[in-house]
Amino acid sequence: MKNRLKIIRAERGLTQEKLAALSNLSRVTINQIENEIAIPDGETISKLVKATGVPANEIFFDLGVV
């Protein structure tokens, strides 16, 4: 799943560690999502939305979907 998580995290001045703490996820999970290694489930997406204050559709997108 394509995403802008790394860009959004940087815009907010957050390290992967800080975002992990705010979202109650591991830094490894944040890294895997940013590098599109892992596809986040609904609960993980919800945690990232709450931690960043950015709507899910602005973080995650699929260029193949119309």
HUZI-V396172 format. One record per residue. N is the residue number from 1. RES is the residue in one small letter. PSI is psi in whole degrees, -180 to 180 (NA if undefined). BURIAL is # if it has 24 or more other ideal C-beta (glycine too) atoms within 12 Angstrom, else .. Layout:
N|RES|PSI|BURIAL + N|RES|PSI|BURIAL
This chain:
1|m|125|# + 2|k|146|. + 3|n|163|# + 4|r|22|# + 5|l|-44|# + 6|k|-42|# + 7|i|-47|. + 8|i|-42|# + 9|r|-45|# + 10|a|-41|. + 11|e|-30|. + 12|r|3|. + 13|g|30|. + 14|l|139|# + 15|t|168|. + 16|q|-38|# + 17|e|-44|. + 18|k|-44|. + 19|l|-39|# + 20|a|-45|# + 21|a|-43|. + 22|l|-31|. + 23|s|-2|# + 24|n|41|. + 25|l|168|# + 26|s|157|. + 27|r|-35|. + 28|v|-42|. + 29|t|-45|# + 30|i|-47|# + 31|n|-45|. + 32|q|-37|. + 33|i|-47|# + 34|e|-37|# + 35|n|10|. + 36|e|35|. + 37|i|-37|. + 38|a|144|. + 39|i|117|. + 40|p|145|# + 41|d|177|. + 42|g|-40|. + 43|e|-42|. + 44|t|-43|# + 45|i|-44|# + 46|s|-43|. + 47|k|-39|# + 48|l|-37|# + 49|v|-47|# + 50|k|-40|. + 51|a|-35|# + 52|t|-24|# + 53|g|16|. + 54|v|132|# + 55|p|148|. + 56|a|-41|# + 57|n|-15|. + 58|e|-16|. + 59|i|-48|# + 60|f|139|# + 61|f|162|. + 62|d|112|. + 63|l|-17|. + 64|g|-6|. + 65|v|133|. + 66|v|NA|.
